[in-house]
Amino acid sequence: MNQPNKAIPGLATRQSALRLLDAVCRRGETLDQAMPAATGKLSNPSDKALAHNIAANVLRWMTALDAMIDSATRNRLADDAKPRMALRIALAQVLILDTPQHAAISTALPLVHGGPRRLVHGVFSTVMRGIESGELKLPEYPEIPGETLDRWTHNWGEDVVNAANHAWAKPAPLDLSFQTDDIGALEGEKLAPKQLRMPPNLPVTGLPGFDEGQFWVQDLAASIAARLLGEGKGRTMLDLCAAPGGKTMQLASAGWNVISVDSSAKRMERFQDNLGRTKLQAEEVIADLMQWQPAELADAVLLDAPCSATGIFRRHPDVLHCIGARQIADRAEGQLALLDRIAPWVKVGGTLVYAVCSLEPEEGEEQINAFLERHDQFAIDPVTVAELPEHISPTENGCVRTLPTTLAEQGHVDGFFIARLVRKD
Ligand SMILES: C[S@@+](CC[C@H](N)C(=O)[O-])C[C@H]1O[C@@H](n2cnc3c(N)ncnc32)[C@H](O)[C@@H]1O
């Protein structure tokens, strides 16, 4: 048997990182989807975490890494060529993760076979010489990939794109949502009731109050949709697309009688863990909303629709490499079908909140404008400043849109669109 590579320490981790990048860049999978298969051979959780971290940093810094690689090759390597992938992995380690050069290159070379190894070695050495002489330098901020950059520049302008680049450079703060306004002994920045912003990368499960279920992790922007529904006072709420349960927990702790529906049994396991830990109550249904229907109309319906998820690019750097115009159009079509199906489940006088963690108007503003044209029994119930966290204002027509520029000085928030509608008749 010829398996000499097995002896190289750390190689299996880099092979896993390569498989992760292949899954994202070639097959359009997310890192989370790709993790089980790509890292299955790694038994140590810290090796799995390192493979994920290498791949995530390659995805975040790809524009800058590729510019360095291209500066050192006469013929441009194809985007998905293995030598380019091996070089991205080696350079991300040296330049971002502070891995020693010899460790980075000795684990990158075995990722390619035959002649291209010389090429990888040559390009790596040239780039390192450029770095040492000061000719090449990693920019201060990573740059979002070209297709997204063009789309967001067109839709939102350059300030938003610059803010997105800045937001991408740093780990996101840890936002906690609490059951009550009692945040115990924890210290952080309070940007809204029942909320606390803490520094990034804290081990959340070790924080006081976690085991007791006093709080859960939830980006501030993600908490807005449920805030707009106010106190439940025992009224009935359908939380549609509910797993892993962040919004159900907010609604249950605000006194709503919640029925939570999601089609993913796996995500509903996390939902059960969350509700178990926080000891909050909700009726749980695992079903496809296109098949299921409620026994009775509800006082309020929250649809946290499946979307492109481009608004959560800070935490999921794969998203901007997988999502393009076709995927956005597909997601928008799915949202339209879901909205049309669930709209009749709202009582007359009741509320429908629609939310997406997307920075694409097709899934947000345009989706809701088109919905209102199809369903004239609904109207926007305008959101007021008083209902929103500090530094976030409603849009001109009373909806909510968070962008990379939102709360930039406080560490940014995820990109969301939220509309609150009332059923008039
Ligand atoms: C944005 S996530 C929901 C996050 C959740 N609301 C929270 O706050 O924790 C979207 C969810 O939609 C679910 N989903 C997608 N299509 C669905 C369908 N046709 N029926 C029911 N759930 C669906 C997915 O399984 C996923 O859990």
The ligand as a Tripos MOL2 file, in Angstrom:
@<TRIPOS>MOLECULE
LIG
   27    29     1     0     0
SMALL
NO_CHARGES

@<TRIPOS>ATOM
      1 C1        -34.1860   31.0350    8.6790 C.3       1 LIG1
      2 S1        -34.3660   29.4180    9.2570 S.3       1 LIG1
      3 C2        -35.3910   29.6330   10.6580 C.3       1 LIG1
      4 C3        -34.7190   30.1850   11.9010 C.3       1 LIG1
      5 C4        -35.6660   30.2140   13.1030 C.3       1 LIG1
      6 N1        -36.8850   30.9490   12.8360 N.3       1 LIG1
      7 C5        -35.0260   30.7860   14.3590 C.2       1 LIG1
      8 O1        -35.2710   31.9470   14.6880 O.co2     1 LIG1
      9 O2        -34.2660   30.0720   15.0240 O.co2     1 LIG1
     10 C6        -35.4600   28.7740    8.0660 C.3       1 LIG1
     11 C7        -36.0870   27.4180    8.4090 C.3       1 LIG1
     12 O3        -37.0580   27.1280    7.4110 O.3       1 LIG1
     13 C8        -37.2450   25.7300    7.3910 C.3       1 LIG1
     14 N2        -38.0110   25.3980    6.1760 N.ar      1 LIG1
     15 C9        -37.6120   25.5580    4.8940 C.ar      1 LIG1
     16 N3        -38.6110   25.1980    4.0500 N.ar      1 LIG1
     17 C10       -39.6650   24.8170    4.8210 C.ar      1 LIG1
     18 C11       -40.9850   24.3290    4.5480 C.ar      1 LIG1
     19 N4        -41.4150   24.1770    3.2880 N.pl3     1 LIG1
     20 N5        -41.7800   24.0090    5.5800 N.ar      1 LIG1
     21 C12       -41.3550   24.1500    6.8550 C.ar      1 LIG1
     22 N6        -40.1150   24.6180    7.1800 N.ar      1 LIG1
     23 C13       -39.2890   24.9440    6.1810 C.ar      1 LIG1
     24 C14       -35.8110   25.2220    7.4440 C.3       1 LIG1
     25 O4        -35.7640   23.8860    7.8970 O.3       1 LIG1
     26 C15       -35.1640   26.2030    8.4110 C.3       1 LIG1
     27 O5        -35.1110   25.6630    9.7140 O.3       1 LIG1
@<TRIPOS>BOND
     1     1     2 1
     2     2     3 1
     3     2    10 1
     4     3     4 1
     5     4     5 1
     6     5     6 1
     7     5     7 1
     8     7     8 2
     9     7     9 1
    10    10    11 1
    11    11    12 1
    12    11    26 1
    13    12    13 1
    14    13    14 1
    15    13    24 1
    16    14    15 ar
    17    14    23 ar
    18    15    16 ar
    19    16    17 ar
    20    17    18 ar
    21    17    23 ar
    22    18    19 1
    23    18    20 ar
    24    20    21 ar
    25    21    22 ar
    26    22    23 ar
    27    24    25 1
    28    24    26 1
    29    26    27 1
@<TRIPOS>SUBSTRUCTURE
     1 LIG1         1 GROUP 0 **** ****
